[in-house]
């Protein structure tokens, strides 16, 4: 079934929960109607739907609008990929409620504002991609606590401050891209000892100090 692009865009920009409910159920969960028919309250129906969605990939669909805070209710979401669209505005802090998320990709959009600290609620996150947006502000210390993170891409934004030394202590981290931002200071020594780090991109910033020698795997 071909999904209308206009309708997909409305999913993220309208506040009508009824529209969200009917749209998702009819297009993606045809078997859901029987279960929903047993629930009279519309809020309960939306809660039931939120327990069904685990993967949502709408990358490169020519979507526009602002990201809806309602997405934060999809507490069973493992993968959310909205990359390659024209979403603008801030990343809703409610996205931090996606406690089961492992793969979050919001890259190649028009998002701005600070990266919400609430995103650090992700205890099993493995892949975080926010590159090619207009995000500002510092990368707060909380982002150095992702114990299962393998890939982190914040490249091509307007981030400021310094690179977190704690990122180099993440034992699962394999790839880091913070290129083309407004970062400054020195490159943390911890990166040279990162056991699984294979790629680090820091070009296009304002770093000072010596170039690190990285340990070969």
N, C-alpha and C positions, 0 to 999 in steps of 0.2 A: 504494500500500500504506500502510495506517495504521500508524504506528510507536507501540508502547505507550509511554506517558509514563514508566511505572515503569522500563522497560528503559533509556530514555534517561538517566534519573537515575542508574541503576546504572553507566552508562558512566563517570561522573565520580566515583563514590564507592567502587566496588569495586576491589580490588587484583588481581583475577584477570585476568591477561593473556589467558588462553584465552577468557574470556567476552568481553572487548573484541574480540578477533580474530574470533570467530564472529559476534558481533552485527553488527559493521560490515560484514563480508564478505557475510553473508546478506541484509542489508537494503539496502545501498547499492552494493555492487560485485558483482552476480551474475556478471559475466564474469571476475571475479578468481579463481574456484575453479580454473580450468584451470591458471593459472600457479602457484597455491599448491600444487597437487597434485604439482608437480615438486620441491617443497622439503620435506624431511623434518623439519628442525629447526623447532620452533615459534617460536623467537626470530627465525630468518631469515624466517619467514612474516610476523611482525609488522613486521620491517624492510621487507619488500616492500610491505606494506600502507601503511606510513608514506610511501612514495614515491608513492602513488597519490592521496592526499588533498590537494587544493589549496584547497577552499572548504568551510566547515562553518558553517551558519547554523541555530542552535537557539534563536533569540530568542523570548521570550514563549511558552514551552512548559510553564510551570508545573513546571520542574525544580528539584530541591533536592539538597543534599549538598555535599561539598567538591570543589573542582577537582582533578583528577588530574594529578600530575606527568608522567604518561605522555604527555600531550598534547604535551609538549616534543619528543617523538620524531618528530612530523609535520613534518619539516624542509622539505617542499615546500609547506606551507600558505601561501596568499596572503591568505585571509580567514577570520577566526574571530569569529563573533558569538554570544555567549552572554548577551546583554542581556535584561533583563526577566524574570529567574528568581529563585530563592531560594538561590543558591549562597552558602555562607558559608566562613569561614576565610581563611587567607592566600592570596595569589596565588603559586603555586609559582614558585620561581626558575627552574625548568626551562623556563618559558614563554619565557625569553630565548633558547632554542635555535631558535626559529622564525625563522631568519635571512632567509627569503623573505617574511615577513609584510608586507603593505601596509595591511591594515585589521584592527584589533583593537578589539573592542567588548565590554567586560565591565560596562557600565553597568547601573544599576537592579538591583543584587543586594544581598547582605548581607556583602560582603567586608570584611575588616578587616586591620590590620597595615600595615606600611610598603609603599610601592610598590617592588618589587624593582629594584635597580640593573641587574640583568641585562636588563631590558626595553630598556635603551639599546643593546643589541647590534643592534637593528633598523636596518640601514643604508638600507633603502628604504621605511621606514614612512611612510605618508601620512595615516593617520587613527588616532587613539588616543583612546578614550572610556572613562573610568573613573568617570564622574559617578554620583551617587546611590548611594554605598556608605558604608562607615564607615572609610575608609582614613585612616591617621595618619602622622605623621612629616613631614620636610621633602621638598621637591622638590629632589633632589640636582643638582649642576651638570652631571652627565652628560646630563640631559634637554635641555640646550641645544645638542645636537649633531646633531639630526635634520635633515639638509639638505633632505630631500624632504617634510617634514611640512607638511600644509596645514591640518589641524584638530586641536586639542588640547582635550579637555574633562575637567577634574578637578573640576568644580563639585560642591557639596553633599557634601563629605566632612568630615574633621576634620584636614586638612593644616595644618602649622605652618611657621614660618620665613618667608622672603621670596620674592618673585617673581624668577625668574632674569632678570637683565638680558640674558643671551645669547639668550633666546627672541625678543627684539625684533630680533635680527640674522639670524634664519632667513628667508631671502629668499622661501621658498615659503609661509610661514605666512599663512593667511587668517583663521582664527577661533581665538580663545582664550577659554576659560571656566574661571575659577578662583573663581567666586563661591561665597559661603557656605562658607567655610573659616575657619581661624584664622590667616590670613596677616597679616603686619605689615610695617612699614617703609615705604619710599616706592615709588611706581610707577616703574620704570626709565625713564629718558629715551629709551632705545633704542626703546621702543614707538612713540614719536611719529614716528620716522623709518622704521618698517617699511614697505617699499615695497608689499607686497601685503596688508597687514593690513586687513581690512574690519570685523571685529567683535571687541571685547574686553569680557568680562564679569568685573568684579572686585568687584561689590557684595557686602555681607555679610561683609567682612573688617575688619581693624583698621589700615588704611593711614593714614599721616600725610603731610604735605607738600602741595605744590601739585597741582592738577589739570592734567594734560598737555593740550597742544593738539596734535591729530593732524593730520598733513598729509593733505589731500584728494587722492584719486586723480585 
